[in-house]
Amino acid sequence: MTEDQPTTLSNDEILRYSRHLIMPEVGMDGQLKLKQAKVLCVGAGGLGSPLALYLAAAGVGNLGIVDFDVVDFTNLQRQVIHGTSDVGRKKLDSAADTLREINPNVAVRKFDTRLSSANALELFREFDIIADGTDNFPTRYLVNDACVLTGKPNVYGSIFRFEGQASVFATKDGPCYRCLYPEPPPPGLVPSCAEGGVLGILPGLVGIIQATETIKLILGSGEPLVGRLLLVDALAMRFRELKLRKNLDCPVCGTNPTVTELIDYKQFCGIRGEEATSTMAGIPEIQPEELTRRLVAGEDIYILDVREPHEYQICNLGGHLIPLGDLPKRVSELESSREIVVHCKTGGRSAKAVAFLRQAGFSRVHNLAGGILAWSDKVDPSLPKY
């Protein structure tokens, strides 16, 4: 034990943690382990919110948080560490204030940066356990590989719509994330939460599972989710478990690893979802301001909306709705000689639609840059944003 580690609990701490202390599985020794522990939470969003809240309340003495984002109104439906008055603030500052209010005994370290191959190893070495609250594949693989290379357990969670996953990866004898998913899915195959949505309660459920696993690892108690993948179906309220084995041929944690340093994870995964397709080479775009000017001038432009019907109900430009998945079988509804402007929420799905239509012989077709959200920002602020 190093000299700077606490060896006692104050009277106030004994009172605060009394419900822990009377449990033989925790007791004074266990609470001291929690006080001495150093946990890094990657992200202060949907998963990171309940994760950090409960770790702080439980008395984990040293909490690090990595985040570079600001609080947005769309976060408040699930990111419970932030409040309405925090909109526009850095998530790090908002989270730290909330955690200190919950438990002033916790030392909160803020890392206002995007986790990258350049800084991950240095950050991870300062902590005992890494809790992954990320929402994209490049960072998820980065966290996994950095955990393996630094010998830190990776408490993993992921969410989408009504479903979640949780496990503990990168322990000495257990599998890592790459043992389960050796390769990322093709770009755009798995939609992001911004595209597909997420039930606000779900990250609370999965994040608390992550917090539970973290505390168990610190205490050395119970049966952690090592070699087990917990699957959560919130809609049916069912929990299933898959057994996982360490892959001896895993390129990161296997017998003869080929990944011995951090790589370019965006290149490894590709850029997914809207971000990828909105920058597809050769896709002609039109800016919202230019489209507005031409519509006001009375030009005959066909507006094609490739979102889903429930999105159209939220807000629309009055265009013709053909969801992207239905476009191949309904392409006959469109006139190839007419000028068409295609839009979705942010420009990704519509870029795919433009690429398809151009291949189908539609030469006068453009993508609305930034989608309906850009239209709300630049043309009609009264249009609801979602």
Buried (B, 14 or more C-beta within 10 A) or exposed (E): EEEEEEEEBEEEBBEBBEEBBEEEEBBEEBBBBBBBBBBBBBBBBBBBBBBBBBBBBBBBBBBBBBBBBBBBEEBBBBBBBBBEEBBEBBBBBBBBBBBBEBBEBBEBBBBEEEBBBEBBBEBBEBBBBBBBBBBBBBBBBBBBBBBBBBEBBBBBBBBBBBBBBBBBBBBEEBBBBBBBEEEBEEBBEBBBBBBEBBBEEBBBBBBBBBBBBBBBBBBEBEEBBBBBBBBBEBEEEEBEEEEBEBBEEBBBBBEEBEBEEBEEBBEBBBBBBBBBBBEBEEBEBBBBEBBBEBBEEEEEBBBBBBBBEEBBEBBBBEBEBBBBEEBEEEBEEBEEEEBBBBBBBBBBBBBBBBBBBBEEEBEBBBBBBBBBBBBBEBBEEEBEBE
